[in-house]
Amino acid sequence: DIEAFKKLNARGIELEVRKVSTDPKLKMMDLISKIDK
C-alpha cells in the first residue's frame, strides 16, 4: 500500500527533520519533495 508507506516514510522523515532542523521552512520543502516522489 503506497499511501500507507508514504505516511510511515513521512513520519520517519519528520522525526529526522525535528532533530536536525535549523530552518523549518527549508526542511518542510525537502520533506514535501521526498513524499512527492
mmCIF entry with sequence, helices, sheets and N, C-alpha, C, O atoms, coordinates in Angstrom:
data_MODEL
# 
_entry.id   MODEL 
# 
_entity.id                         1 
_entity.type                       polymer 
_entity.pdbx_number_of_molecules   1 
# 
_entity_poly.entity_id                      1 
_entity_poly.type                           'polypeptide(L)' 
_entity_poly.nstd_linkage                   no 
_entity_poly.nstd_monomer                   no 
_entity_poly.pdbx_seq_one_letter_code       DIEAFKKLNARGIELEVRKVSTDPKLKMMDLISKIDK 
_entity_poly.pdbx_seq_one_letter_code_can   DIEAFKKLNARGIELEVRKVSTDPKLKMMDLISKIDK 
_entity_poly.pdbx_strand_id                 A 
# 
loop_
_entity_poly_seq.entity_id 
_entity_poly_seq.num 
_entity_poly_seq.mon_id 
_entity_poly_seq.hetero 
1 1  ASP n 
1 2  ILE n 
1 3  GLU n 
1 4  ALA n 
1 5  PHE n 
1 6  LYS n 
1 7  LYS n 
1 8  LEU n 
1 9  ASN n 
1 10 ALA n 
1 11 ARG n 
1 12 GLY n 
1 13 ILE n 
1 14 GLU n 
1 15 LEU n 
1 16 GLU n 
1 17 VAL n 
1 18 ARG n 
1 19 LYS n 
1 20 VAL n 
1 21 SER n 
1 22 THR n 
1 23 ASP n 
1 24 PRO n 
1 25 LYS n 
1 26 LEU n 
1 27 LYS n 
1 28 MET n 
1 29 MET n 
1 30 ASP n 
1 31 LEU n 
1 32 ILE n 
1 33 SER n 
1 34 LYS n 
1 35 ILE n 
1 36 ASP n 
1 37 LYS n 
# 
_struct_asym.id          A 
_struct_asym.entity_id   1 
# 
loop_
_struct_conf.conf_type_id 
_struct_conf.id 
_struct_conf.pdbx_PDB_helix_id 
_struct_conf.beg_label_comp_id 
_struct_conf.beg_label_asym_id 
_struct_conf.beg_label_seq_id 
_struct_conf.pdbx_beg_PDB_ins_code 
_struct_conf.end_label_comp_id 
_struct_conf.end_label_asym_id 
_struct_conf.end_label_seq_id 
_struct_conf.pdbx_end_PDB_ins_code 
_struct_conf.beg_auth_comp_id 
_struct_conf.beg_auth_asym_id 
_struct_conf.beg_auth_seq_id 
_struct_conf.end_auth_comp_id 
_struct_conf.end_auth_asym_id 
_struct_conf.end_auth_seq_id 
_struct_conf.pdbx_PDB_helix_class 
_struct_conf.details 
_struct_conf.pdbx_PDB_helix_length 
HELX_P HELX_P1 AA1 ILE A 2  ? VAL A 20 ? ILE A 2  VAL A 20 1 ? 19 
HELX_P HELX_P2 AA2 PRO A 24 ? ASP A 36 ? PRO A 24 ASP A 36 1 ? 13 
# 
_struct_conf_type.id          HELX_P 
_struct_conf_type.criteria    ? 
_struct_conf_type.reference   ? 
# 
loop_
_atom_site.group_PDB 
_atom_site.id 
_atom_site.type_symbol 
_atom_site.label_atom_id 
_atom_site.label_alt_id 
_atom_site.label_comp_id 
_atom_site.label_asym_id 
_atom_site.label_entity_id 
_atom_site.label_seq_id 
_atom_site.pdbx_PDB_ins_code 
_atom_site.Cartn_x 
_atom_site.Cartn_y 
_atom_site.Cartn_z 
_atom_site.occupancy 
_atom_site.B_iso_or_equiv 
_atom_site.pdbx_formal_charge 
_atom_site.auth_seq_id 
_atom_site.auth_comp_id 
_atom_site.auth_asym_id 
_atom_site.auth_atom_id 
_atom_site.pdbx_PDB_model_num 
ATOM 1   N N  . ASP A 1 1  ? 0.843  -1.199 0.000  1.00 0.00 ? 1  ASP A N  1 
ATOM 2   C CA . ASP A 1 1  ? 0.000  0.000  0.000  1.00 0.00 ? 1  ASP A CA 1 
ATOM 3   C C  . ASP A 1 1  ? 0.877  1.246  0.000  1.00 0.00 ? 1  ASP A C  1 
ATOM 4   O O  . ASP A 1 1  ? 1.514  1.572  1.001  1.00 0.00 ? 1  ASP A O  1 
ATOM 5   N N  . ILE A 1 2  ? 0.899  1.928  -1.122 1.00 0.00 ? 2  ILE A N  1 
ATOM 6   C CA . ILE A 1 2  ? 1.790  3.082  -1.301 1.00 0.00 ? 2  ILE A CA 1 
ATOM 7   C C  . ILE A 1 2  ? 1.438  4.215  -0.349 1.00 0.00 ? 2  ILE A C  1 
ATOM 8   O O  . ILE A 1 2  ? 2.332  4.844  0.216  1.00 0.00 ? 2  ILE A O  1 
ATOM 9   N N  . GLU A 1 3  ? 0.156  4.482  -0.164 1.00 0.00 ? 3  GLU A N  1 
ATOM 10  C CA . GLU A 1 3  ? -0.260 5.578  0.725  1.00 0.00 ? 3  GLU A CA 1 
ATOM 11  C C  . GLU A 1 3  ? 0.211  5.332  2.150  1.00 0.00 ? 3  GLU A C  1 
ATOM 12  O O  . GLU A 1 3  ? 0.715  6.244  2.805  1.00 0.00 ? 3  GLU A O  1 
ATOM 13  N N  . ALA A 1 4  ? 0.050  4.108  2.632  1.00 0.00 ? 4  ALA A N  1 
ATOM 14  C CA . ALA A 1 4  ? 0.497  3.768  3.986  1.00 0.00 ? 4  ALA A CA 1 
ATOM 15  C C  . ALA A 1 4  ? 2.005  3.937  4.103  1.00 0.00 ? 4  ALA A C  1 
ATOM 16  O O  . ALA A 1 4  ? 2.506  4.456  5.100  1.00 0.00 ? 4  ALA A O  1 
ATOM 17  N N  . PHE A 1 5  ? 2.726  3.495  3.072  1.00 0.00 ? 5  PHE A N  1 
ATOM 18  C CA . PHE A 1 5  ? 4.179  3.651  3.070  1.00 0.00 ? 5  PHE A CA 1 
ATOM 19  C C  . PHE A 1 5  ? 4.575  5.115  3.118  1.00 0.00 ? 5  PHE A C  1 
ATOM 20  O O  . PHE A 1 5  ? 5.481  5.496  3.860  1.00 0.00 ? 5  PHE A O  1 
ATOM 21  N N  . LYS A 1 6  ? 3.901  5.932  2.331  1.00 0.00 ? 6  LYS A N  1 
ATOM 22  C CA . LYS A 1 6  ? 4.189  7.371  2.317  1.00 0.00 ? 6  LYS A CA 1 
ATOM 23  C C  . LYS A 1 6  ? 3.992  7.973  3.699  1.00 0.00 ? 6  LYS A C  1 
ATOM 24  O O  . LYS A 1 6  ? 4.797  8.790  4.148  1.00 0.00 ? 6  LYS A O  1 
ATOM 25  N N  . LYS A 1 7  ? 2.916  7.567  4.374  1.00 0.00 ? 7  LYS A N  1 
ATOM 26  C CA . LYS A 1 7  ? 2.635  8.108  5.707  1.00 0.00 ? 7  LYS A CA 1 
ATOM 27  C C  . LYS A 1 7  ? 3.726  7.708  6.693  1.00 0.00 ? 7  LYS A C  1 
ATOM 28  O O  . LYS A 1 7  ? 4.199  8.539  7.468  1.00 0.00 ? 7  LYS A O  1 
ATOM 29  N N  . LEU A 1 8  ? 4.124  6.445  6.669  1.00 0.00 ? 8  LEU A N  1 
ATOM 30  C CA . LEU A 1 8  ? 5.198  5.978  7.553  1.00 0.00 ? 8  LEU A CA 1 
ATOM 31  C C  . LEU A 1 8  ? 6.503  6.690  7.229  1.00 0.00 ? 8  LEU A C  1 
ATOM 32  O O  . LEU A 1 8  ? 7.217  7.135  8.128  1.00 0.00 ? 8  LEU A O  1 
ATOM 33  N N  . ASN A 1 9  ? 6.808  6.793  5.949  1.00 0.00 ? 9  ASN A N  1 
ATOM 34  C CA . ASN A 1 9  ? 8.025  7.455  5.498  1.00 0.00 ? 9  ASN A CA 1 
ATOM 35  C C  . ASN A 1 9  ? 8.035  8.916  5.921  1.00 0.00 ? 9  ASN A C  1 
ATOM 36  O O  . ASN A 1 9  ? 9.050  9.425  6.397  1.00 0.00 ? 9  ASN A O  1 
ATOM 37  N N  . ALA A 1 10 ? 6.906  9.588  5.747  1.00 0.00 ? 10 ALA A N  1 
ATOM 38  C CA . ALA A 1 10 ? 6.794  10.994 6.126  1.00 0.00 ? 10 ALA A CA 1 
ATOM 39  C C  . ALA A 1 10 ? 7.021  11.158 7.619  1.00 0.00 ? 10 ALA A C  1 
ATOM 40  O O  . ALA A 1 10 ? 7.698  12.092 8.049  1.00 0.00 ? 10 ALA A O  1 
ATOM 41  N N  . ARG A 1 11 ? 6.457  10.255 8.409  1.00 0.00 ? 11 ARG A N  1 
ATOM 42  C CA . ARG A 1 11 ? 6.619  10.329 9.859  1.00 0.00 ? 11 ARG A CA 1 
ATOM 43  C C  . ARG A 1 11 ? 8.087  10.153 10.236 1.00 0.00 ? 11 ARG A C  1 
ATOM 44  O O  . ARG A 1 11 ? 8.602  10.868 11.094 1.00 0.00 ? 11 ARG A O  1 
ATOM 45  N N  . GLY A 1 12 ? 8.752  9.204  9.597  1.00 0.00 ? 12 GLY A N  1 
ATOM 46  C CA . GLY A 1 12 ? 10.173 8.982  9.846  1.00 0.00 ? 12 GLY A CA 1 
ATOM 47  C C  . GLY A 1 12 ? 11.016 10.195 9.466  1.00 0.00 ? 12 GLY A C  1 
ATOM 48  O O  . GLY A 1 12 ? 11.908 10.595 10.214 1.00 0.00 ? 12 GLY A O  1 
ATOM 49  N N  . ILE A 1 13 ? 10.734 10.778 8.306  1.00 0.00 ? 13 ILE A N  1 
ATOM 50  C CA . ILE A 1 13 ? 11.450 11.970 7.859  1.00 0.00 ? 13 ILE A CA 1 
ATOM 51  C C  . ILE A 1 13 ? 11.193 13.124 8.819  1.00 0.00 ? 13 ILE A C  1 
ATOM 52  O O  . ILE A 1 13 ? 12.111 13.870 9.160  1.00 0.00 ? 13 ILE A O  1 
ATOM 53  N N  . GLU A 1 14 ? 9.946  13.271 9.254  1.00 0.00 ? 14 GLU A N  1 
ATOM 54  C CA . GLU A 1 14 ? 9.592  14.343 10.190 1.00 0.00 ? 14 GLU A CA 1 
ATOM 55  C C  . GLU A 1 14 ? 10.426 14.253 11.462 1.00 0.00 ? 14 GLU A C  1 
ATOM 56  O O  . GLU A 1 14 ? 10.918 15.266 11.958 1.00 0.00 ? 14 GLU A O  1 
ATOM 57  N N  . LEU A 1 15 ? 10.586 13.043 11.989 1.00 0.00 ? 15 LEU A N  1 
ATOM 58  C CA . LEU A 1 15 ? 11.386 12.869 13.200 1.00 0.00 ? 15 LEU A CA 1 
ATOM 59  C C  . LEU A 1 15 ? 12.833 13.275 12.943 1.00 0.00 ? 15 LEU A C  1 
ATOM 60  O O  . LEU A 1 15 ? 13.446 13.952 13.769 1.00 0.00 ? 15 LEU A O  1 
ATOM 61  N N  . GLU A 1 16 ? 13.378 12.865 11.805 1.00 0.00 ? 16 GLU A N  1 
ATOM 62  C CA . GLU A 1 16 ? 14.745 13.258 11.435 1.00 0.00 ? 16 GLU A CA 1 
ATOM 63  C C  . GLU A 1 16 ? 14.857 14.768 11.319 1.00 0.00 ? 16 GLU A C  1 
ATOM 64  O O  . GLU A 1 16 ? 15.809 15.374 11.811 1.00 0.00 ? 16 GLU A O  1 
ATOM 65  N N  . VAL A 1 17 ? 13.872 15.369 10.661 1.00 0.00 ? 17 VAL A N  1 
ATOM 66  C CA . VAL A 1 17 ? 13.872 16.815 10.444 1.00 0.00 ? 17 VAL A CA 1 
ATOM 67  C C  . VAL A 1 17 ? 13.883 17.552 11.771 1.00 0.00 ? 17 VAL A C  1 
ATOM 68  O O  . VAL A 1 17 ? 14.621 18.523 11.938 1.00 0.00 ? 17 VAL A O  1 
ATOM 69  N N  . ARG A 1 18 ? 13.068 17.096 12.718 1.00 0.00 ? 18 ARG A N  1 
ATOM 70  C CA . ARG A 1 18 ? 12.993 17.772 14.017 1.00 0.00 ? 18 ARG A CA 1 
ATOM 71  C C  . ARG A 1 18 ? 14.334 17.738 14.735 1.00 0.00 ? 18 ARG A C  1 
ATOM 72  O O  . ARG A 1 18 ? 14.700 18.693 15.419 1.00 0.00 ? 18 ARG A O  1 
ATOM 73  N N  . LYS A 1 19 ? 15.062 16.644 14.583 1.00 0.00 ? 19 LYS A N  1 
ATOM 74  C CA . LYS A 1 19 ? 16.371 16.520 15.242 1.00 0.00 ? 19 LYS A CA 1 
ATOM 75  C C  . LYS A 1 19 ? 17.385 17.511 14.681 1.00 0.00 ? 19 LYS A C  1 
ATOM 76  O O  . LYS A 1 19 ? 18.149 18.115 15.434 1.00 0.00 ? 19 LYS A O  1 
ATOM 77  N N  . VAL A 1 20 ? 17.394 17.676 13.371 1.00 0.00 ? 20 VAL A N  1 
ATOM 78  C CA . VAL A 1 20 ? 18.466 18.444 12.729 1.00 0.00 ? 20 VAL A CA 1 
ATOM 79  C C  . VAL A 1 20 ? 18.048 19.823 12.237 1.00 0.00 ? 20 VAL A C  1 
ATOM 80  O O  . VAL A 1 20 ? 18.887 20.615 11.809 1.00 0.00 ? 20 VAL A O  1 
ATOM 81  N N  . SER A 1 21 ? 16.743 20.112 12.299 1.00 0.00 ? 21 SER A N  1 
ATOM 82  C CA . SER A 1 21 ? 16.228 21.311 11.636 1.00 0.00 ? 21 SER A CA 1 
ATOM 83  C C  . SER A 1 21 ? 16.700 22.596 12.290 1.00 0.00 ? 21 SER A C  1 
ATOM 84  O O  . SER A 1 21 ? 16.531 22.805 13.491 1.00 0.00 ? 21 SER A O  1 
ATOM 85  N N  . THR A 1 22 ? 17.295 23.450 11.473 1.00 0.00 ? 22 THR A N  1 
ATOM 86  C CA . THR A 1 22 ? 17.585 24.820 11.889 1.00 0.00 ? 22 THR A CA 1 
ATOM 87  C C  . THR A 1 22 ? 16.754 25.782 11.053 1.00 0.00 ? 22 THR A C  1 
ATOM 88  O O  . THR A 1 22 ? 16.595 26.949 11.411 1.00 0.00 ? 22 THR A O  1 
ATOM 89  N N  . ASP A 1 23 ? 16.221 25.285 9.930  1.00 0.00 ? 23 ASP A N  1 
ATOM 90  C CA . ASP A 1 23 ? 15.371 26.091 9.056  1.00 0.00 ? 23 ASP A CA 1 
ATOM 91  C C  . ASP A 1 23 ? 14.117 25.280 8.705  1.00 0.00 ? 23 ASP A C  1 
ATOM 92  O O  . ASP A 1 23 ? 14.099 24.574 7.697  1.00 0.00 ? 23 ASP A O  1 
ATOM 93  N N  . PRO A 1 24 ? 13.076 25.380 9.527  1.00 0.00 ? 24 PRO A N  1 
ATOM 94  C CA . PRO A 1 24 ? 11.882 24.546 9.345  1.00 0.00 ? 24 PRO A CA 1 
ATOM 95  C C  . PRO A 1 24 ? 11.251 24.656 7.960  1.00 0.00 ? 24 PRO A C  1 
ATOM 96  O O  . PRO A 1 24 ? 10.798 23.652 7.411  1.00 0.00 ? 24 PRO A O  1 
ATOM 97  N N  . LYS A 1 25 ? 11.214 25.849 7.393  1.00 0.00 ? 25 LYS A N  1 
ATOM 98  C CA . LYS A 1 25 ? 10.596 26.008 6.073  1.00 0.00 ? 25 LYS A CA 1 
ATOM 99  C C  . LYS A 1 25 ? 11.374 25.242 5.009  1.00 0.00 ? 25 LYS A C  1 
ATOM 100 O O  . LYS A 1 25 ? 10.784 24.572 4.161  1.00 0.00 ? 25 LYS A O  1 
ATOM 101 N N  . LEU A 1 26 ? 12.699 25.343 5.057  1.00 0.00 ? 26 LEU A N  1 
ATOM 102 C CA . LEU A 1 26 ? 13.541 24.625 4.111  1.00 0.00 ? 26 LEU A CA 1 
ATOM 103 C C  . LEU A 1 26 ? 13.344 23.117 4.268  1.00 0.00 ? 26 LEU A C  1 
ATOM 104 O O  . LEU A 1 26 ? 13.217 22.390 3.283  1.00 0.00 ? 26 LEU A O  1 
ATOM 105 N N  . LYS A 1 27 ? 13.320 22.663 5.513  1.00 0.00 ? 27 LYS A N  1 
ATOM 106 C CA . LYS A 1 27 ? 13.144 21.242 5.773  1.00 0.00 ? 27 LYS A CA 1 
ATOM 107 C C  . LYS A 1 27 ? 11.768 20.756 5.329  1.00 0.00 ? 27 LYS A C  1 
ATOM 108 O O  . LYS A 1 27 ? 11.638 19.643 4.819  1.00 0.00 ? 27 LYS A O  1 
ATOM 109 N N  . MET A 1 28 ? 10.750 21.578 5.517  1.00 0.00 ? 28 MET A N  1 
ATOM 110 C CA . MET A 1 28 ? 9.414  21.187 5.067  1.00 0.00 ? 28 MET A CA 1 
ATOM 111 C C  . MET A 1 28 ? 9.366  21.041 3.555  1.00 0.00 ? 28 MET A C  1 
ATOM 112 O O  . MET A 1 28 ? 8.728  20.123 3.041  1.00 0.00 ? 28 MET A O  1 
ATOM 113 N N  . MET A 1 29 ? 10.032 21.935 2.839  1.00 0.00 ? 29 MET A N  1 
ATOM 114 C CA . MET A 1 29 ? 10.084 21.819 1.385  1.00 0.00 ? 29 MET A CA 1 
ATOM 115 C C  . MET A 1 29 ? 10.776 20.518 0.979  1.00 0.00 ? 29 MET A C  1 
ATOM 116 O O  . MET A 1 29 ? 10.338 19.835 0.053  1.00 0.00 ? 29 MET A O  1 
ATOM 117 N N  . ASP A 1 30 ? 11.857 20.183 1.677  1.00 0.00 ? 30 ASP A N  1 
ATOM 118 C CA . ASP A 1 30 ? 12.579 18.944 1.418  1.00 0.00 ? 30 ASP A CA 1 
ATOM 119 C C  . ASP A 1 30 ? 11.679 17.745 1.707  1.00 0.00 ? 30 ASP A C  1 
ATOM 120 O O  . ASP A 1 30 ? 11.626 16.790 0.932  1.00 0.00 ? 30 ASP A O  1 
ATOM 121 N N  . LEU A 1 31 ? 10.974 17.812 2.835  1.00 0.00 ? 31 LEU A N  1 
ATOM 122 C CA . LEU A 1 31 ? 10.054 16.750 3.229  1.00 0.00 ? 31 LEU A CA 1 
ATOM 123 C C  . LEU A 1 31 ? 8.982  16.537 2.169  1.00 0.00 ? 31 LEU A C  1 
ATOM 124 O O  . LEU A 1 31 ? 8.707  15.405 1.773  1.00 0.00 ? 31 LEU A O  1 
ATOM 125 N N  . ILE A 1 32 ? 8.380  17.631 1.711  1.00 0.00 ? 32 ILE A N  1 
ATOM 126 C CA . ILE A 1 32 ? 7.324  17.554 0.705  1.00 0.00 ? 32 ILE A CA 1 
ATOM 127 C C  . ILE A 1 32 ? 7.859  16.950 -0.594 1.00 0.00 ? 32 ILE A C  1 
ATOM 128 O O  . ILE A 1 32 ? 7.189  16.128 -1.220 1.00 0.00 ? 32 ILE A O  1 
ATOM 129 N N  . SER A 1 33 ? 9.049  17.351 -0.993 1.00 0.00 ? 33 SER A N  1 
ATOM 130 C CA . SER A 1 33 ? 9.611  16.824 -2.237 1.00 0.00 ? 33 SER A CA 1 
ATOM 131 C C  . SER A 1 33 ? 9.905  15.328 -2.115 1.00 0.00 ? 33 SER A C  1 
ATOM 132 O O  . SER A 1 33 ? 9.758  14.587 -3.087 1.00 0.00 ? 33 SER A O  1 
ATOM 133 N N  . LYS A 1 34 ? 10.318 14.879 -0.928 1.00 0.00 ? 34 LYS A N  1 
ATOM 134 C CA . LYS A 1 34 ? 10.574 13.450 -0.722 1.00 0.00 ? 34 LYS A CA 1 
ATOM 135 C C  . LYS A 1 34 ? 9.279  12.647 -0.778 1.00 0.00 ? 34 LYS A C  1 
ATOM 136 O O  . LYS A 1 34 ? 9.239  11.573 -1.378 1.00 0.00 ? 34 LYS A O  1 
ATOM 137 N N  . ILE A 1 35 ? 8.227  13.162 -0.158 1.00 0.00 ? 35 ILE A N  1 
ATOM 138 C CA . ILE A 1 35 ? 6.943  12.468 -0.156 1.00 0.00 ? 35 ILE A CA 1 
ATOM 139 C C  . ILE A 1 35 ? 6.374  12.386 -1.567 1.00 0.00 ? 35 ILE A C  1 
ATOM 140 O O  . ILE A 1 35 ? 5.747  11.393 -1.937 1.00 0.00 ? 35 ILE A O  1 
ATOM 141 N N  . ASP A 1 36 ? 6.597  13.432 -2.346 1.00 0.00 ? 36 ASP A N  1 
ATOM 142 C CA . ASP A 1 36 ? 6.060  13.513 -3.700 1.00 0.00 ? 36 ASP A CA 1 
ATOM 143 C C  . ASP A 1 36 ? 6.603  12.438 -4.632 1.00 0.00 ? 36 ASP A C  1 
ATOM 144 O O  . ASP A 1 36 ? 5.914  12.021 -5.563 1.00 0.00 ? 36 ASP A O  1 
ATOM 145 N N  . LYS A 1 37 ? 7.823  11.989 -4.393 1.00 0.00 ? 37 LYS A N  1 
ATOM 146 C CA . LYS A 1 37 ? 8.476  11.047 -5.310 1.00 0.00 ? 37 LYS A CA 1 
ATOM 147 C C  . LYS A 1 37 ? 7.893  9.631  -5.204 1.00 0.00 ? 37 LYS A C  1 
ATOM 148 O O  . LYS A 1 37 ? 8.337  8.726  -5.911 1.00 0.00 ? 37 LYS A O  1 
# 
